[in-house]
Amino acid sequence: MTLAYQEDLVDVLWKERPQLSAEPIWILEEKYSGKSSAQKIEELRSQMKKEKATIHVLTSLDDIAWLLNIRGNDVECNPVVLSYAMITLDRFYLFVNENVLKDEVKAYLKNLSVTVCPYNDIYTAVLQLRNQKVLLETGKINYAIVKNLDSSNSIIDKMNPTALSKAMKNPVEVENMRKGHIKDGVAMVKFIYWLKQNVGKETITEVSAQEYLDNLRSQQEGNLGLSFDTISAYGANAAMCHYKATAESDVKIEPKGLYLVDSGGQYYEGTTDVTRTVAVGPLTEKEREHFTLTVISMLRLGAVKFLYGCRGLTLDYVAREPFWSRGINYDHGTGHGVGYLLNVHERPNGIRWRMVPERQDNGILEEGMITSDEPGVYIEGSHGVRTENLIVCRKAEKNEYGQFMEFEFLTMVPIDLEAIDKSIMTENDVKLLNDYHKAVYEALYPYFAGEEALWLKENTRAI
């Protein structure tokens, strides 16, 4: 088989192909990024020297946006910029549509000694390289770029150094994420309150509930849109992990059973991703049991302490034990890495019980990494439950055994006490839930008044 890479055959055949997105680029200020682009580039070049690379070709959009502290709107829900980058030990070439660069951005890039080149010139630039040691990740780069490299060059095929650097959020980013999650929590509380008050009294469907929540999130200061398409699922539809409500599938939310919503936002203060399952009326014993097991699992994982060097593979059993001990399982990872005002799925950190090499999410859990904690139960034709918080990894004590690590919950959203079966919880499980709700109430109560404030207090009470 021969693959023709010298020409874009799709472009030749698709006569009415839409133009590439060309949204304006904007600069992410250092009060949000926590580190200057100049410093990030310097650190990248240090990594290049360690790998004995003379040039680095970078095509993953979130890595480029992170490295230059720029953001855009070229991919739905991911504030990235259509671009390529080529970095030497003393030069930086950014291949981008110049029409997206305002004067302020041009001056900013010039100050970083970044040379701006036409977007498609990456192919000719790579073609001209000779006798270089090229650091690139073949699994994250297109075929034509690799094939355009002359045989005099040697390829160092390794994960982009920016992937790990980007995942280890600095203290400014972590503090901003705390603030962003409070804003997100306010939107979620308003939504759950509205849903509980109105289900069965007015017509609420999966789609209308989704639209209501999306609008609440958009009203939060600094919100820049969604971080992914909201999953709004009632009853049996929630048993499909990645269900998407459409006009064709939309169902009315009845005042009985469970409703699941998995959603997130993009803020100047970071990226959020939260799932809550809500009792919208009377529950069966199984629904209540599965809901409670999911909460137990999520809280236990969030409270785990471990020695530095652990990976998600090590910790996943903490989350699954409550299910596995009852012969139950969920067929998805327990957690994925989350970017800072970037992609809601980010490597190299993740939490799952078995290796999935192509996901590249089994990295050592480092301080500052943000990961989702999202166990669930899915019963086909009946119901689905998932509870998801984001957790940030941080250092605990260091002693003769080594450096211990722990997690901190970033997500600040109540867990539905109406669905809890306390009888299957241990004393420590109850304490974990009560401690979490105390933190939620203290974080959110200043933003509420009247009936909503009373509801928040009641629904974060100790049990």
PyMOL commands that set and color helices and strands:
alter all, ss='L'
color gray80, all
select helices_A, chain A and resi 9-13+30-33+37-50+61-68+98-100+103-111+119-127+138-140+143-147+161-167+171-198+206-218+235-239+285-302+312-324+357-359+417-419+422-424+427-447+450-458
alter helices_A, ss='H'
color red, helices_A
select strands_A, chain A and resi 26-27+55-58+70-71+84-88+92-95+114-117+133-136+154-157+223-226+231-234+258-263+265-267+270-271+274-279+305-307+335-337+346-351+370-373+376-379+383-386+389-399+402-409
alter strands_A, ss='S'
color yellow, strands_A
deselect
rebuild
show_as cartoon
